[in-house]
Amino acid sequence: MVAVTVLMPTYNASKYVAEAIESVLKQSFEDWELIIVDDGSTDNTVDIIRSYTDSRIRLICNEHDFIGSLNLGLKESSGKYIARVDADDIMHPDRLKIQYNIMEEEPEITVCGSWVKIFSEKRPPILPVLLNGRLDNIYLYLLKQNPLYHPTIMMRGDFLRMYNILYENYKYAEDYKLWFEIAKLGGVFFIESQPLLYYRMTENQVSKLYMNEKRETALRIRNEVLQFLMEKNEDNIWIHLLREGLELAEKEGTLASEEVYDIWRLVFSKIIINH
């Protein structure tokens, strides 16, 4: 078994994929395999990938089906840990070493993310303020938003295989849904407080082109998290009374939906702390 599988999906990434591959080849940690799943590219992405002769790189070609391509990559991964990276991003040279050491030293951690440095051709790099450390009470974070950058994460392979965890068809927020499913199974999340990935912003980025669809899918997941927390606390009569009141207030326009979520996060934070 290899120590780390680096999983990189590609789709018409000819402009950037070589730089992404080079950032894997330049890792200070060397016990890895790179599985690249091409998601039906129509440019010369595949030709560029095939130009690399390192035996640790494996190309899998799939029809255009992003979720299916991600899952194909997961199923083919043999690593003790699985690290995600996108074909237009660049990994810090010590990324795999740092995350591998964290996972080895802290065996309870299931998913390890990191900070990112965001860059583009039009502006200098920026370092956004992100969460850091162990994300205790993970549901409170999930009830607000997706707390991790997908291409920064390293996951424990045995955990995924034990529970047969795969990406689900939650378009443009499949990672957000994955964290929720891992959390329900007792997974522990950690974010390293240094930028281990250079995250490229482009005009054709999925998150930009399909912003509305992504927002709708994220809202669907937040509702699932809220429903899950309600079911876990179904014996609490105050939850039922509050739910009726908040639903009525939102329907009548007294409270905005985001205000309703803020109230629920406060309520469940008190319940979790008291338990």
C-alpha positions as CSV (number, residue, x, y, z in Angstrom):
1,M,0.0,0.0,0.0
2,V,1.3,3.4,-0.9
3,A,1.2,6.1,1.8
4,V,-0.8,8.7,0.0
5,T,-3.0,8.7,-3.1
6,V,-3.2,12.1,-4.7
7,L,-6.6,12.2,-6.5
8,M,-6.8,14.8,-9.3
9,P,-9.9,15.1,-11.6
10,T,-9.3,16.9,-14.9
11,Y,-11.6,18.5,-17.5
12,N,-10.3,20.6,-20.3
13,A,-7.4,21.7,-18.1
14,S,-4.7,21.9,-20.7
15,K,-3.7,25.4,-19.6
16,Y,-2.9,24.5,-16.1
17,V,-2.6,20.7,-15.6
18,A,1.1,20.5,-16.2
19,E,1.8,23.0,-13.4
20,A,-0.5,21.0,-11.1
21,I,1.3,17.7,-11.9
22,E,4.7,19.4,-11.4
23,S,3.6,20.5,-7.9
24,V,3.0,16.8,-7.1
25,L,6.3,15.7,-8.5
26,K,8.1,18.3,-6.5
27,Q,6.7,17.1,-3.2
28,S,9.3,16.6,-0.4
29,F,7.3,13.5,0.6
30,E,7.8,10.8,-2.0
31,D,5.7,7.8,-1.1
32,W,2.7,8.7,-3.2
33,E,0.7,7.7,-6.3
34,L,-1.1,10.3,-8.5
35,I,-4.4,9.1,-9.9
36,I,-5.6,11.5,-12.6
37,V,-9.2,10.9,-13.7
38,D,-9.9,12.7,-16.9
39,D,-13.6,13.6,-17.1
40,G,-14.1,13.5,-20.9
41,S,-11.8,16.4,-21.9
42,T,-12.1,17.6,-25.4
43,D,-8.8,19.6,-25.5
44,N,-5.3,18.2,-25.3
45,T,-5.4,17.6,-21.5
46,V,-4.9,13.9,-21.9
47,D,-1.9,14.3,-24.2
48,I,-0.2,16.5,-21.7
49,I,-0.8,14.0,-18.9
50,R,0.5,11.1,-21.1
51,S,3.7,13.0,-21.7
52,Y,4.7,12.3,-18.1
53,T,6.6,9.0,-17.6
54,D,6.8,8.8,-13.8
55,S,5.5,5.3,-12.9
56,R,3.6,6.8,-9.9
57,I,1.3,8.7,-12.2
58,R,-1.8,6.8,-13.4
59,L,-4.3,8.2,-15.9
60,I,-7.9,7.0,-16.0
61,C,-10.2,8.3,-18.8
62,N,-13.9,8.5,-18.0
63,E,-16.9,9.9,-19.8
64,H,-18.1,13.4,-18.8
65,D,-19.6,12.7,-15.3
66,F,-17.7,14.7,-12.6
67,I,-19.2,12.9,-9.6
68,G,-18.7,9.5,-11.3
69,S,-15.1,10.4,-12.1
70,L,-14.4,11.4,-8.5
71,N,-15.8,8.1,-7.3
72,L,-13.9,6.1,-9.9
73,G,-10.7,7.8,-8.5
74,L,-11.7,6.9,-4.9
75,K,-12.3,3.3,-5.8
76,E,-8.9,3.0,-7.6
77,S,-7.0,4.7,-4.7
78,S,-4.8,2.4,-2.7
79,G,-3.3,4.9,-0.3
80,K,-3.5,4.9,3.4
81,Y,-4.5,8.5,3.0
82,I,-6.2,10.2,0.0
83,A,-5.3,13.8,-0.8
84,R,-7.4,15.8,-3.2
85,V,-6.1,18.4,-5.6
86,D,-7.6,20.1,-8.6
87,A,-6.0,20.4,-12.0
88,D,-5.7,24.2,-11.9
89,D,-4.2,24.4,-8.4
90,I,-0.6,24.2,-7.1
91,M,0.5,22.2,-4.0
92,H,3.0,23.6,-1.5
93,P,6.2,21.5,-1.8
94,D,5.7,20.2,1.8
95,R,1.9,19.7,1.7
96,L,1.9,15.9,1.7
97,K,4.6,15.7,4.3
98,I,2.9,18.1,6.7
99,Q,-0.6,16.5,6.4
100,Y,0.8,13.0,6.5
101,N,2.6,13.7,9.7
102,I,-0.6,15.2,11.2
103,M,-2.6,12.2,10.3
104,E,0.1,9.8,11.7
105,E,0.4,11.7,15.0
106,E,-3.3,12.2,15.5
107,P,-5.0,8.9,14.5
108,E,-8.5,10.2,15.5
109,I,-8.4,12.8,12.7
110,T,-10.4,11.6,9.6
111,V,-10.2,14.6,7.4
112,C,-7.4,17.1,7.4
113,G,-7.7,20.4,5.5
114,S,-5.5,23.4,5.4
115,W,-5.5,27.1,4.7
116,V,-5.2,28.3,1.1
117,K,-3.5,31.1,-0.7
118,I,-5.9,32.4,-3.5
119,F,-4.3,33.7,-6.6
120,S,-5.3,34.7,-10.2
121,E,-3.8,36.4,-13.2
122,K,-5.5,39.7,-12.3
123,R,-4.6,40.2,-8.7
124,P,-1.9,39.4,-6.1
125,P,-2.3,36.4,-3.9
126,I,-4.5,36.7,-0.8
127,L,-4.7,34.7,2.3
128,P,-8.3,34.5,3.5
129,V,-9.1,34.2,7.2
130,L,-10.2,30.6,7.8
131,L,-11.0,28.2,10.6
132,N,-8.1,26.3,12.1
133,G,-7.4,23.4,14.5
134,R,-9.8,20.7,15.4
135,L,-13.4,21.4,14.4
136,D,-15.3,20.2,17.5
137,N,-19.1,20.4,17.2
138,I,-18.7,20.0,13.4
139,Y,-22.5,20.2,12.8
140,L,-22.6,23.8,13.9
141,Y,-20.0,24.6,11.2
142,L,-21.9,22.5,8.6
143,L,-25.1,24.3,9.6
144,K,-23.5,27.6,8.5
145,Q,-21.5,26.7,5.4
146,N,-18.9,24.4,3.9
147,P,-16.0,24.8,6.4
148,L,-13.2,23.2,4.2
149,Y,-11.6,23.9,0.8
150,H,-12.0,20.6,-1.0
151,P,-8.6,20.5,-2.8
152,T,-6.8,21.0,0.5
153,I,-8.0,17.9,2.2
154,M,-6.4,14.6,3.1
155,M,-8.7,11.8,4.2
156,R,-8.1,8.5,6.0
157,G,-8.5,5.8,3.3
158,D,-9.5,3.0,5.7
159,F,-12.4,5.1,7.1
160,L,-13.8,5.7,3.6
161,R,-13.4,2.0,2.6
162,M,-14.9,0.7,5.9
163,Y,-18.1,2.7,5.4
164,N,-18.1,2.5,1.6
165,I,-18.2,6.3,1.5
166,L,-18.4,7.9,-2.0
167,Y,-19.4,11.3,-3.4
168,E,-23.1,11.7,-3.9
169,N,-24.8,13.6,-6.7
170,Y,-25.0,17.0,-5.0
171,K,-23.9,19.1,-7.9
172,Y,-21.3,21.8,-7.2
173,A,-21.4,20.9,-3.5
174,E,-20.5,17.3,-3.5
175,D,-17.7,17.9,-1.0
176,Y,-20.0,19.7,1.5
177,K,-22.3,16.6,1.4
178,L,-19.3,14.3,1.9
179,W,-18.3,16.1,5.1
180,F,-21.8,15.7,6.4
181,E,-21.9,12.0,5.7
182,I,-18.4,11.5,7.3
183,A,-19.5,13.6,10.4
184,K,-22.6,11.4,10.9
185,L,-20.3,8.4,11.1
186,G,-18.1,10.0,13.8
187,G,-15.4,11.5,11.6
188,V,-13.1,14.1,13.1
189,F,-12.1,17.2,11.1
190,F,-8.9,19.3,11.4
191,I,-7.6,22.4,9.5
192,E,-3.9,23.1,9.5
193,S,-3.3,26.8,10.0
194,Q,-0.8,27.4,7.1
195,P,-1.5,27.6,3.3
196,L,-0.6,24.3,1.8
197,L,-2.4,24.9,-1.5
198,Y,-2.3,27.8,-4.0
199,Y,-5.9,28.0,-5.1
200,R,-6.3,29.4,-8.6
201,M,-9.3,31.7,-9.4
202,T,-10.3,31.7,-13.1
203,E,-13.1,33.1,-15.1
204,N,-14.3,29.7,-16.1
205,Q,-14.3,28.2,-12.6
206,V,-17.3,26.0,-11.8
207,S,-18.0,27.9,-8.6
208,K,-18.4,31.1,-10.6
209,L,-20.3,29.7,-13.6
210,Y,-22.8,27.8,-11.5
211,M,-23.1,30.0,-8.5
212,N,-26.9,29.8,-8.2
213,E,-26.9,26.0,-8.5
214,K,-24.2,25.7,-6.0
215,R,-26.0,28.0,-3.6
216,E,-29.2,25.9,-4.0
217,T,-27.4,22.6,-3.3
218,A,-25.6,24.1,-0.3
219,L,-29.0,25.2,1.1
220,R,-30.3,21.6,0.6
221,I,-27.4,20.3,2.6
222,R,-27.9,22.9,5.4
223,N,-31.5,21.8,5.6
224,E,-30.4,18.2,5.9
225,V,-28.0,19.1,8.7
226,L,-30.8,21.0,10.5
227,Q,-33.2,18.1,10.1
228,F,-30.6,15.7,11.4
229,L,-30.0,17.8,14.5
230,M,-33.7,18.0,15.1
231,E,-34.1,14.3,14.9
232,K,-31.3,13.8,17.3
233,N,-33.1,16.0,19.8
234,E,-36.7,15.0,19.0
235,D,-37.4,14.4,22.7
236,N,-36.8,18.1,23.4
237,I,-40.2,19.8,23.4
238,W,-38.7,23.2,23.1
239,I,-37.2,22.2,19.7
240,H,-40.7,21.5,18.4
241,L,-42.1,24.7,19.7
242,L,-39.2,26.8,18.4
243,R,-39.5,25.1,15.0
244,E,-43.1,26.0,14.6
245,G,-42.4,29.6,15.7
246,L,-39.5,30.1,13.3
247,E,-41.2,28.5,10.4
248,L,-44.2,30.9,10.9
249,A,-41.8,33.9,11.3
250,E,-40.0,33.0,8.1
251,K,-43.2,32.5,6.2
252,E,-44.6,35.9,7.3
253,G,-41.3,37.6,6.5
254,T,-40.6,38.6,10.2
255,L,-37.2,36.7,10.0
256,A,-34.9,36.2,7.0
257,S,-33.8,32.6,6.3
258,E,-30.3,33.4,7.4
259,E,-31.5,34.8,10.7
260,V,-33.4,31.6,11.2
261,Y,-30.2,29.5,10.7
262,D,-28.4,31.8,13.2
263,I,-31.0,31.1,15.8
264,W,-30.8,27.4,15.2
265,R,-27.0,27.4,15.5
266,L,-27.3,29.2,18.8
267,V,-29.9,26.8,20.1
268,F,-27.9,23.7,19.1
269,S,-24.7,25.1,20.4
270,K,-26.3,25.4,23.8
271,I,-27.7,21.8,23.6
272,I,-24.3,20.4,22.5
273,I,-22.4,22.2,25.2
274,N,-24.8,21.2,27.9
275,H,-24.5,17.6,26.9
